[in-house]
Amino acid sequence: MIQTPAQRTASRRLKASAIVCLSLLLLFIISQLLSIYQTRRELVSPLIPRLVIDKLNQQYLFHAVVSSVMLLIAVGVYLLRRYWWAILLVAITLVGNRYLFW
């Protein structure tokens, strides 16, 4: 199938958009892991039990694990050259993590 110059440009932009979305999801995962680290380092005290700190970190860990699984799926979809699906998966993951509190 022969592509016109406009189609090639659109395809390149779509591919770049998918890479940007995947990078955003990776940054979100890194920020969740840094939040876990920060919480553990700031709440070091003999007055605060370790169980309380772990309970606070549980939500960050859950979001990081779910987002990591979705990132792996989105990268797989991206490698299959389904850029729209990769963008959609990343968008659903980021919006879900923002507005759903587990």
DRENDO-1510 file (C-alpha; in Angstrom, 1 decimal, always signed):
<recs>
REC; n; res; u; v; w
REC; 1; MET; +0.0; +0.0; +0.0 .
REC; 2; ILE; +1.4; +3.3; -1.1 .
REC; 3; GLN; +1.1; +6.1; +1.4 .
REC; 4; THR; +0.8; +9.8; +0.6 .
REC; 5; PRO; +3.0; +12.3; +2.2 .
REC; 6; ALA; +0.1; +13.5; +4.4 .
REC; 7; GLN; -0.5; +9.9; +5.6 .
REC; 8; ARG; +3.2; +9.5; +6.5 .
REC; 9; THR; +3.2; +12.7; +8.4 .
REC; 10; ALA; +0.0; +11.6; +10.3 .
REC; 11; SER; +1.5; +8.3; +11.1 .
REC; 12; ARG; +4.7; +9.8; +12.4 .
REC; 13; ARG; +2.7; +12.2; +14.6 .
REC; 14; LEU; +0.6; +9.4; +15.9 .
REC; 15; LYS; +3.7; +7.3; +16.7 .
REC; 16; ALA; +5.3; +10.3; +18.5 .
REC; 17; SER; +2.1; +10.8; +20.5 .
REC; 18; ALA; +2.1; +7.2; +21.6 .
REC; 19; ILE; +5.7; +7.5; +22.8 .
REC; 20; VAL; +4.8; +10.6; +24.7 .
REC; 21; CYS; +1.8; +8.8; +26.4 .
REC; 22; LEU; +4.0; +5.8; +27.3 .
REC; 23; SER; +6.6; +8.1; +28.8 .
REC; 24; LEU; +3.9; +9.9; +30.8 .
REC; 25; LEU; +2.8; +6.6; +32.3 .
REC; 26; LEU; +6.3; +5.6; +33.1 .
REC; 27; LEU; +6.8; +8.9; +34.9 .
REC; 28; PHE; +3.6; +8.3; +36.8 .
REC; 29; ILE; +4.9; +4.9; +37.9 .
REC; 30; ILE; +8.2; +6.4; +39.0 .
REC; 31; SER; +6.4; +9.1; +41.0 .
REC; 32; GLN; +4.3; +6.5; +42.8 .
REC; 33; LEU; +7.5; +4.6; +43.7 .
REC; 34; LEU; +9.1; +7.8; +44.9 .
REC; 35; SER; +6.1; +8.5; +47.0 .
REC; 36; ILE; +6.5; +5.2; +48.8 .
REC; 37; TYR; +10.2; +5.9; +49.4 .
REC; 38; GLN; +9.5; +9.4; +50.7 .
REC; 39; THR; +6.7; +8.3; +53.0 .
REC; 40; ARG; +9.0; +5.6; +54.5 .
REC; 41; ARG; +11.9; +8.0; +55.0 .
REC; 42; GLU; +9.8; +10.9; +56.5 .
REC; 43; LEU; +7.8; +8.8; +59.0 .
REC; 44; VAL; +10.7; +7.1; +60.7 .
REC; 45; SER; +9.9; +7.4; +64.4 .
REC; 46; PRO; +9.6; +5.1; +67.4 .
REC; 47; LEU; +6.1; +6.5; +68.0 .
REC; 48; ILE; +4.8; +5.5; +64.6 .
REC; 49; PRO; +4.4; +1.7; +64.1 .
REC; 50; ARG; +5.7; +0.2; +60.9 .
REC; 51; LEU; +2.2; -1.2; +60.2 .
REC; 52; VAL; +0.8; +2.4; +59.9 .
REC; 53; ILE; +3.5; +3.4; +57.4 .
REC; 54; ASP; +2.8; +0.2; +55.4 .
REC; 55; LYS; -0.9; +1.0; +55.4 .
REC; 56; LEU; -0.2; +4.5; +54.1 .
REC; 57; ASN; +2.1; +3.1; +51.3 .
REC; 58; GLN; -0.4; +0.4; +50.3 .
REC; 59; GLN; -2.3; +2.8; +48.0 .
REC; 60; TYR; +0.8; +4.0; +46.2 .
REC; 61; LEU; +2.1; +0.4; +45.8 .
REC; 62; PHE; -1.3; -0.7; +44.3 .
REC; 63; HIS; -1.4; +2.1; +41.8 .
REC; 64; ALA; +2.2; +1.5; +40.8 .
REC; 65; VAL; +1.6; -2.2; +40.3 .
REC; 66; VAL; -1.6; -1.7; +38.3 .
REC; 67; SER; +0.1; +1.0; +36.2 .
REC; 68; SER; +3.1; -1.2; +35.5 .
REC; 69; VAL; +1.0; -4.0; +34.2 .
REC; 70; MET; -0.9; -1.6; +32.0 .
REC; 71; LEU; +2.4; -0.1; +30.8 .
REC; 72; LEU; +3.6; -3.6; +29.7 .
REC; 73; ILE; +0.3; -4.2; +27.9 .
REC; 74; ALA; +0.5; -0.8; +26.2 .
REC; 75; VAL; +4.1; -1.3; +25.1 .
REC; 76; GLY; +3.1; -4.6; +23.6 .
REC; 77; VAL; +0.2; -3.0; +21.8 .
REC; 78; TYR; +2.6; -0.2; +20.6 .
REC; 79; LEU; +5.1; -2.8; +19.3 .
REC; 80; LEU; +2.2; -4.3; +17.3 .
REC; 81; ARG; +1.9; -0.9; +15.6 .
REC; 82; ARG; -1.6; -0.2; +17.1 .
REC; 83; TYR; -0.7; +3.3; +18.2 .
REC; 84; TRP; -4.3; +4.4; +18.9 .
REC; 85; TRP; -4.9; +1.5; +21.2 .
REC; 86; ALA; -1.7; +2.2; +23.1 .
REC; 87; ILE; -2.7; +5.8; +23.6 .
REC; 88; LEU; -6.2; +4.8; +24.7 .
REC; 89; LEU; -4.8; +2.3; +27.2 .
REC; 90; VAL; -2.5; +4.8; +28.7 .
REC; 91; ALA; -5.2; +7.5; +28.9 .
REC; 92; ILE; -7.6; +5.1; +30.6 .
REC; 93; THR; -4.9; +4.1; +33.1 .
REC; 94; LEU; -3.9; +7.6; +34.0 .
REC; 95; VAL; -7.5; +8.8; +34.3 .
REC; 96; GLY; -8.5; +5.7; +36.3 .
REC; 97; ASN; -5.6; +6.3; +38.7 .
REC; 98; ARG; -6.5; +9.9; +39.1 .
REC; 99; TYR; -10.2; +9.5; +39.9 .
REC; 100; LEU; -10.5; +6.0; +41.4 .
REC; 101; PHE; -9.4; +5.5; +44.9 .
REC; 102; TRP; -8.8; +1.9; +45.8 .
</recs>
